[in-house]
């Protein structure tokens, strides 16, 4: 019990407490848009209409077409 009490009063625990919330917030602000883009890649678009049915065609085209591979590399 003393070990836990000593850790919570140490400098490293105070540092982790101070950095924890901003780190979590920045991770959320970076991860959420990237996940959204990844999942939107499975939908297809027909001019102005977004087809929400699941289809991996966009990713297949991105990895099989030479121009897209060259751009990604």
Backbone torsions as a table, in degrees:
resi	resn	phi	psi	omega
1	UNK	NA	-37.6	179.4
2	UNK	-66.0	-33.6	-179.8
3	UNK	-64.4	-42.5	178.9
4	UNK	-66.9	-41.9	179.4
5	UNK	-64.1	-40.7	179.1
6	UNK	-67.0	-35.9	-179.6
7	UNK	-67.2	-40.5	-178.8
8	UNK	-68.5	-21.6	178.4
9	UNK	-97.5	5.8	-178.1
10	UNK	-84.6	166.6	179.8
11	UNK	-66.6	-37.1	-178.6
12	UNK	-66.7	-35.5	178.2
13	UNK	-70.3	-36.3	176.4
14	UNK	-65.4	-38.3	178.0
15	UNK	-65.3	-43.5	177.8
16	UNK	-65.0	-35.5	177.7
17	UNK	-65.8	-39.9	-179.0
18	UNK	-70.6	-36.4	-176.1
19	UNK	-89.6	-18.1	-173.9
20	UNK	-60.5	-50.4	-178.1
21	UNK	-66.1	-48.7	176.8
22	UNK	-62.2	-36.6	178.6
23	UNK	-65.2	-45.2	178.1
24	UNK	-62.8	-41.0	179.5
25	UNK	-65.5	-44.1	179.7
26	UNK	-68.2	-35.9	176.1
27	UNK	-63.2	-41.3	177.4
28	UNK	-64.1	-41.8	-179.1
29	UNK	-69.9	-23.6	177.4
30	UNK	-92.0	-40.6	-174.4
31	UNK	-76.1	-38.1	-176.7
32	UNK	-61.8	-48.2	177.9
33	UNK	-65.4	-35.4	179.6
34	UNK	-68.2	-38.9	176.0
35	UNK	-66.5	-38.4	178.3
36	UNK	-63.2	-43.5	178.1
37	UNK	-63.2	-40.8	178.8
38	UNK	-61.6	-46.7	-178.5
39	UNK	-72.2	-31.5	175.8
40	UNK	-68.2	-21.8	177.9
41	UNK	-66.6	-18.0	178.7
42	UNK	-86.9	-7.1	176.9
43	UNK	-95.6	155.7	177.4
44	UNK	-113.8	159.4	-177.8
45	UNK	-125.5	132.8	175.4
46	UNK	-118.8	92.7	-174.2
47	UNK	57.3	-103.3	-178.9
48	UNK	-101.8	2.3	-177.4
49	UNK	-104.8	128.9	179.0
50	UNK	-98.3	116.4	179.3
51	UNK	-87.2	115.1	-173.5
52	UNK	-89.8	11.5	176.6
53	UNK	-77.3	144.3	-176.6
54	UNK	-69.0	127.0	178.7
55	UNK	-153.2	123.2	178.3
56	UNK	-83.8	13.1	-175.9
57	UNK	-59.7	-36.7	-179.9
58	UNK	-63.1	-43.5	-180.0
59	UNK	-72.1	-35.2	176.7
60	UNK	-63.7	-44.1	179.1
61	UNK	-65.5	-38.7	-179.0
62	UNK	-65.3	-31.6	-178.2
63	UNK	-94.7	-13.5	-179.2
64	UNK	-103.6	-26.4	178.7
65	UNK	-77.0	128.9	-176.9
66	UNK	-61.6	-35.7	-177.8
67	UNK	-66.2	-39.0	178.9
68	UNK	-70.5	-38.7	176.5
69	UNK	-61.8	-43.6	179.5
70	UNK	-63.2	-40.4	179.3
71	UNK	-66.0	-39.6	179.9
72	UNK	-69.8	-35.7	179.3
73	UNK	-76.8	NA	NA
